[in-house]
Amino acid sequence: MTALRPERESGASYGQEPYEARGALGDWPRADQGQAQQPHGADRGQPQAPYEADHGRARAPYGQGGAYRQPHETPAHHGTSPHEPQPQPQPGPPPDLSRREPSYEPPSYEPLPYEPPADDETVALRVAEPQGGAGGPGGSVSASAAPVATAGAGPASGGRAARRKAAKRRHGRHGAGGRAGSAGARSGDSGQEAPAAPLSRMEARRQARARRPSPAVVASRVIGEVFITTGVLMLLFVTYQLWWTNVRAQAQAGKEASDLQDDWAKGERSPGAFEPGQGFALLHIPRLDVVVPIAEGIDSKGVLDRGMVGHYAEGALKTAMPDDKTGNFGLAGHRNTHGEPFRYINRLEPGDPIVVETQNKYFVYKMASMLPVTSPSNVSVLDPVPRGSGFTGPGRYITLTTCTPEFTSKYRLIVWGKMVEERPRSKGKPDALVN
């Protein structure tokens, strides 16, 4: 609306007559003349008809004179001087005050449905949620529609952070990784595994080289396999030495003792010289529960490894036989493995019996002394009067030799005995074997 401005001293306002001029407020008479006052701002001297919206009267635009006039109607003072007296308007019929101009009422607008703000990252189409709730007017969501709203490409439930996370899951962060992540997300949404994109030849070669083990890995694997194989072989060897050799030697010694007794019963073997490796007597150590054949010689493969006890009968180590009137009957046997007949001879005590059985007689010895440790080269223990045995003169002695400590052959263990009884087989077994 145009603002009011002060008038000039002449009483005119920019070519218009002052408000006090007669007829300046329009054609409507004043209230004191029985006519309604024209609205403020109407054109001076212009006859104005009341507003008749229903009769086709035209309204002048707001702000251009501010009065309502008939179409093709010009103001009365157009072309006249503002100082000239204007004709007095004729009184007309009083206005109908019952017909009032309708008051302004603002138009009513129906509220538009709420639309969420556009996603700055995806700018994708979306379906607005119904006003009745997450599932429509009833507020219920069907089982088939719920997963689509959460796993689809529409707006994620939550704020901007949730939508960013959803966009990252759909598009990934970097190039091929993003495509792979998007494919994985789509496959996870649909419940099916999406086929992997085919690799290029260069990528396939690179992955093949990455899967190929390095030389260090190959070397470590080879060394590990060698160690494992060596460990297995050593375990097998130990098992063979400590268990299988005993089983086999004891079986061979038992067979030799049985054959020897059969030959004695048949009278096929006679006393005299024996061939190397040939059994000719049985050794009994009742305290240790040992019964083992005695063979000629101390050869490892032919005598000792077969579980038998060998007689020193060759070269400088030749010793006497049990039936000799004087001398030292020297025997050797394994302490560990291959039947180990002398394993526990260190437990013998002075006076324990040691019996040698031949085809015709029993020779009973009593344990006299022991040498726990000596050098393998100390052959003086086999002399007719053994050095270190405590014997002072010639006699009929027995010497048992074996390795010490156990499972080694570094030193020798020596046990001596002295004959106390010679009994013919016709008189039966001696008391040492009966008790």
Secondary structure, 3 states (H helix, E strand, C coil): CCCCCCCCCCCCCCCCCCCCCCCCCCCCCCHHHCCCCCCCCCCCCCCCCCCCHHHCCCCCCCCCCCCCCCCCCCCCCCCCCCCCCCCCCCCCCCCCCCCCCCCCCCCCCCCCCCCCCCCCCCCCCCCCCCCCCCCCCCCCCCCCHHHHHHHCCCCCCCCHHHHHHHHHHHHCCCHHHHHHHHHHHHHHHHCCCCCCCCCCHHHHHHHHHHHCCCHHHHHHHHHHHHHHHHHHHHHHHHHHHHHHHHHHHHHHHHHHHHHHHHHHHHCCCCCCCCCCCCEEEEEEEHHHCEEEEEEEECCCCCCHHHCCEEECCCHHHCCCCCCCCCEEEEEECCCCCCCCCCCCHHHCCCCCEEEEECCCEEEEEEEEEEEEEECCCCHHHHCCCCCCCCCCCCCEEEEEEEEECCCCCCEEEEEEEEEEEEEEHHHCCCHHHHC
